[in-house]
Amino acid sequence: MRDPRMSAIGKGLKRRGRLVMQAVSPPRRTLDAIPAPRPAVDPYTAPPAPRLVDSPVFVLSSVRSGSTLLRVLLNSHSRIRAPHEMHLRTVHVNLSRDFTADAMRALHLDKDELEHVLWDRVLHLELTRSGKDVIVDKTPPNTLIWPRLRRCWPNARYILLLRHPGAVITSLTERRADPDHEAIRAEVLDYSEKLEEARRNLGPHVITYEELTAEPERVTRGICDHLGLPWEPGMLDYGSKDHGTFRPQLGDWSSTIKSGRIQSARTAAPDVDLPPRLRELAEVWGYGV
């Protein structure tokens, strides 16, 4: 009579042998192993939905160009709400199932327009909470997506805030612990190219940081005229108003902005190296190089 224990041991050895052979054998090219083709990009573009905020105001600028100072001056106006940087371009909608895009298309929506509706709702909520009637978003990276802002809000208004590119490079270099000089010049050039595109295509109200700090009343009066608002002297006394916490990622948090006083613009370091294109743009903007 066959010993059942020996039979079980034999089956176990055979199974182990099959597993070892599978482990050392090359993978088999089955139909399941061949990756499925990626779906084609959906060509559908949704029409713009109605906006709750029809004509928001965007400050377009490079980083380190005084946009936080401009924000708090504007936020000191009784009718203007200028909150911290909102970073709307980083707020996304995820269509998580295969059929979600079809469902949204049936509602005349696509991913971009869903994001636009959400961005618009955020602005409207902030404006409603403030009790004011004009909202300003001063997030510098918005400059890099100005065509999308125009698509989202066809009636938006723009303030273009310029600063000498050499001074921007100097400020970034001093702010960063271990500055990569080549990367900083490339970053400033990228912002400057987008600013020039926006200047040529959007018809913005153009100001400079240097003028803002030297003649704040004249410059803020010009902005108020552009927005169809009366100028208010209290705009220049921003330190007496509550503008929220100054903290990293939401704007400037330096001792200069926390002082509550408008201070003179710092100039570029005398040895700053401007690439040829940045020198050209500086001259186009009226800066002596």
C-alpha positions as CSV (number, residue, x, y, z in Angstrom):
1,M,0.0,0.0,0.0
2,R,1.4,3.5,-1.0
3,D,2.2,5.7,1.9
4,P,0.0,8.9,1.6
5,R,2.7,11.0,3.2
6,M,5.2,10.1,0.4
7,S,2.5,11.0,-2.2
8,A,2.0,14.4,-0.6
9,I,5.8,15.0,-0.5
10,G,6.1,14.1,-4.2
11,K,3.3,16.5,-5.2
12,G,4.9,19.3,-3.2
13,L,8.3,18.7,-4.9
14,K,6.7,18.7,-8.4
15,R,4.9,22.0,-7.6
16,R,8.1,23.6,-6.3
17,G,9.9,22.5,-9.4
18,R,7.2,24.2,-11.6
19,L,7.5,27.4,-9.6
20,V,11.3,27.5,-9.9
21,M,11.1,27.0,-13.7
22,Q,8.6,29.8,-14.0
23,A,10.8,32.1,-12.0
24,V,13.9,31.6,-14.2
25,S,12.1,31.5,-17.5
26,P,11.7,34.7,-19.6
27,P,8.3,36.3,-19.5
28,R,5.8,35.0,-22.1
29,R,4.4,37.6,-24.5
30,T,0.7,37.0,-24.0
31,L,-2.0,39.3,-25.2
32,D,-2.5,40.5,-21.6
33,A,1.1,41.5,-21.4
34,I,0.9,43.8,-24.4
35,P,0.0,47.4,-23.2
36,A,-3.2,48.7,-24.5
37,P,-3.0,51.7,-26.8
38,R,-3.5,55.0,-25.1
39,P,-6.9,56.7,-25.7
40,A,-6.8,59.6,-28.1
41,V,-6.9,63.1,-26.6
42,D,-10.5,64.3,-26.4
43,P,-10.9,67.1,-29.0
44,Y,-14.0,68.4,-27.4
45,T,-13.7,72.0,-26.1
46,A,-16.6,73.2,-23.9
47,P,-18.1,76.7,-24.4
48,P,-17.5,79.1,-21.5
49,A,-20.0,78.9,-18.7
50,P,-21.4,82.1,-17.1
51,R,-19.1,83.6,-14.6
52,L,-20.0,84.8,-11.1
53,V,-17.1,87.3,-11.2
54,D,-17.2,88.8,-14.7
55,S,-14.3,91.2,-14.5
56,P,-11.6,90.2,-12.0
57,V,-8.3,92.1,-11.9
58,F,-5.0,90.3,-12.2
59,V,-1.6,91.7,-11.3
60,L,0.9,90.2,-13.7
61,S,4.5,90.4,-12.5
62,S,7.7,88.4,-12.0
63,V,8.5,87.1,-8.6
64,R,10.4,89.5,-6.4
65,S,8.9,92.5,-8.2
66,G,6.9,94.2,-5.3
67,S,3.6,92.5,-6.0
68,T,2.9,92.0,-2.3
69,L,3.4,95.8,-1.7
70,L,0.9,96.5,-4.5
71,R,-1.5,94.0,-3.1
72,V,-1.7,95.5,0.4
73,L,-2.0,99.0,-1.1
74,L,-4.9,97.9,-3.2
75,N,-6.4,95.9,-0.3
76,S,-6.4,99.0,1.8
77,H,-9.1,100.5,-0.6
78,S,-12.7,100.2,0.8
79,R,-13.9,98.5,-2.4
80,I,-11.0,96.3,-3.4
81,R,-10.3,92.9,-2.0
82,A,-6.7,91.7,-2.8
83,P,-6.1,88.6,-0.8
84,H,-2.9,86.6,-0.5
85,E,-1.6,84.6,-3.5
86,M,-4.4,82.1,-4.4
87,H,-2.4,79.9,-6.8
88,L,-5.5,79.1,-8.8
89,R,-3.5,77.5,-11.6
90,T,-2.6,74.7,-9.1
91,V,-6.2,73.9,-8.4
92,H,-7.2,71.1,-10.6
93,V,-10.2,68.8,-11.4
94,N,-9.8,65.1,-11.7
95,L,-12.1,63.2,-14.0
96,S,-11.5,59.8,-12.4
97,R,-13.5,57.4,-14.4
98,D,-13.6,56.6,-18.1
99,F,-17.2,57.8,-18.4
100,T,-16.8,61.0,-16.4
101,A,-15.7,63.0,-19.4
102,D,-18.8,61.8,-21.4
103,A,-21.0,62.8,-18.5
104,M,-19.5,66.3,-18.3
105,R,-19.7,66.7,-22.1
106,A,-23.4,66.1,-21.9
107,L,-23.5,69.1,-19.5
108,H,-21.4,71.2,-22.0
109,L,-18.3,71.0,-19.8
110,D,-14.8,69.7,-20.1
111,K,-11.9,69.4,-17.7
112,D,-10.6,73.0,-18.4
113,E,-14.0,74.5,-18.1
114,L,-14.7,72.7,-14.9
115,E,-11.5,74.2,-13.5
116,H,-12.5,77.6,-14.7
117,V,-15.9,77.3,-13.0
118,L,-14.1,76.3,-9.8
119,W,-11.6,79.1,-10.0
120,D,-14.5,81.6,-10.6
121,R,-16.3,80.2,-7.6
122,V,-13.2,80.7,-5.4
123,L,-13.0,84.4,-6.4
124,H,-16.7,84.9,-5.9
125,L,-16.6,83.3,-2.5
126,E,-13.7,85.5,-1.4
127,L,-15.3,88.6,-2.8
128,T,-18.6,87.9,-1.1
129,R,-16.9,87.3,2.3
130,S,-15.0,90.6,2.1
131,G,-18.1,92.7,1.4
132,K,-16.3,94.5,-1.4
133,D,-17.0,94.6,-5.1
134,V,-13.6,94.3,-6.9
135,I,-11.3,91.4,-6.5
136,V,-7.6,91.4,-7.4
137,D,-5.4,88.3,-7.7
138,K,-1.7,89.0,-7.5
139,T,-0.1,85.5,-7.8
140,P,3.1,86.0,-9.9
141,P,2.9,82.5,-11.6
142,N,-0.4,83.7,-13.1
143,T,1.9,85.6,-15.5
144,L,3.0,82.2,-17.0
145,I,-0.6,81.3,-17.9
146,W,-2.0,84.6,-19.0
147,P,-3.6,83.1,-22.2
148,R,-5.7,80.8,-20.0
149,L,-6.7,83.6,-17.7
150,R,-8.0,85.5,-20.8
151,R,-9.8,82.4,-21.9
152,C,-11.4,81.9,-18.5
153,W,-12.3,85.5,-18.0
154,P,-12.7,87.4,-21.3
155,N,-13.6,90.6,-19.5
156,A,-10.7,90.4,-17.0
157,R,-8.6,93.5,-16.3
158,Y,-4.8,93.5,-15.9
159,I,-2.2,95.5,-14.1
160,L,1.3,94.8,-15.4
161,L,3.9,95.4,-12.7
162,L,7.5,95.6,-14.0
163,R,10.8,95.8,-12.2
164,H,14.3,96.1,-13.6
165,P,15.3,92.5,-14.5
166,G,18.7,93.0,-12.9
167,A,17.1,94.0,-9.6
168,V,14.9,90.9,-9.7
169,I,18.0,88.7,-10.2
170,T,19.7,90.4,-7.3
171,S,16.7,90.0,-5.1
172,L,16.3,86.3,-5.9
173,T,20.0,85.7,-5.5
174,E,20.0,87.2,-2.0
175,R,16.8,85.4,-1.0
176,R,18.0,81.9,-1.8
177,A,20.4,80.0,0.5
178,D,22.4,78.3,-2.2
179,P,21.5,80.3,-5.4
180,D,22.0,78.7,-8.8
181,H,22.8,81.8,-10.8
182,E,22.1,80.2,-14.2
183,A,18.7,78.9,-13.1
184,I,17.8,82.3,-11.6
185,R,18.6,84.1,-14.8
186,A,16.6,81.5,-16.7
187,E,13.6,82.0,-14.3
188,V,13.7,85.7,-14.6
189,L,13.9,85.5,-18.4
190,D,10.9,83.2,-18.5
191,Y,8.8,85.6,-16.5
192,S,10.1,88.6,-18.5
193,E,9.1,86.9,-21.9
194,K,5.6,86.2,-20.6
195,L,5.3,89.8,-19.3
196,E,6.2,91.2,-22.7
197,E,3.7,88.9,-24.4
198,A,1.0,90.0,-21.9
199,R,2.0,93.7,-22.5
200,R,1.6,93.3,-26.2
201,N,-1.6,91.3,-26.2
202,L,-3.8,92.3,-23.2
203,G,-3.7,96.1,-23.2
204,P,-2.9,96.2,-19.4
205,H,-2.3,99.2,-17.2
206,V,1.5,99.2,-16.9
207,I,3.4,100.4,-13.8
208,T,6.9,99.8,-12.4
209,Y,7.9,98.9,-8.9
210,E,10.4,101.7,-9.0
211,E,7.6,104.3,-9.7
212,L,5.3,102.7,-7.2
213,T,7.8,103.1,-4.3
214,A,8.9,106.6,-5.4
215,E,5.5,108.1,-6.2
216,P,2.9,105.9,-4.6
217,E,0.1,108.4,-4.7
218,R,0.5,109.1,-8.4
219,V,0.7,105.4,-9.3
220,T,-2.2,104.3,-7.2
221,R,-4.3,107.1,-8.5
222,G,-3.6,105.8,-12.0
223,I,-4.6,102.3,-11.0
224,C,-7.9,103.6,-9.5
225,D,-8.6,105.5,-12.7
226,H,-8.0,102.3,-14.7
227,L,-10.4,100.4,-12.5
228,G,-13.0,103.1,-12.4
229,L,-12.7,103.7,-8.7
230,P,-12.1,106.9,-6.6
231,W,-8.7,107.1,-5.1
232,E,-8.5,106.9,-1.3
233,P,-5.6,108.4,0.8
234,G,-5.9,105.4,3.2
235,M,-4.4,103.2,0.5
236,L,-0.9,104.6,1.3
237,D,-1.3,103.7,5.0
238,Y,-1.4,100.0,4.5
239,G,0.2,99.2,7.8
240,S,-2.9,100.3,9.7
241,K,-5.1,97.7,7.9
242,D,-5.4,93.9,8.4
243,H,-4.0,92.1,5.3
244,G,-3.7,88.6,6.9
245,T,-0.5,86.8,7.8
246,F,2.6,87.4,5.8
247,R,4.0,83.9,5.2
248,P,6.0,81.9,2.6
249,Q,4.2,80.7,-0.5
250,L,1.5,83.3,-0.1
251,G,3.5,86.4,-0.9
252,D,6.4,88.4,0.5
253,W,7.0,87.9,4.3
254,S,10.1,90.0,4.7
255,S,10.7,92.7,7.4
256,T,10.3,95.3,4.7
257,I,6.6,94.4,3.9
258,K,5.9,93.8,7.6
259,S,7.1,97.3,8.5
260,G,3.8,98.8,7.2
261,R,5.7,101.5,5.3
262,I,6.4,102.0,1.6
263,Q,10.2,101.8,1.2
264,S,12.4,102.8,-1.7
265,A,13.0,100.1,-4.3
266,R,16.4,98.4,-4.2
267,T,18.4,98.6,-7.3
268,A,20.3,95.8,-9.1
269,A,23.7,94.8,-7.9
270,P,26.4,96.6,-10.0
271,D,28.0,93.4,-11.1
272,V,24.7,91.6,-12.1
273,D,25.1,89.7,-15.4
274,L,22.1,90.2,-17.7
275,P,21.8,87.9,-20.7
276,P,21.3,89.7,-24.0
277,R,17.6,89.1,-24.2
278,L,17.0,90.4,-20.7
279,R,19.0,93.5,-21.6
280,E,16.8,94.0,-24.6
281,L,13.6,93.6,-22.6
282,A,14.9,96.0,-20.0
283,E,15.5,98.7,-22.7
284,V,12.0,98.0,-24.2
285,W,10.5,98.7,-20.7
286,G,12.3,102.0,-20.4
287,Y,15.2,100.9,-18.1
288,G,18.7,102.1,-18.8
289,V,21.1,99.2,-18.9
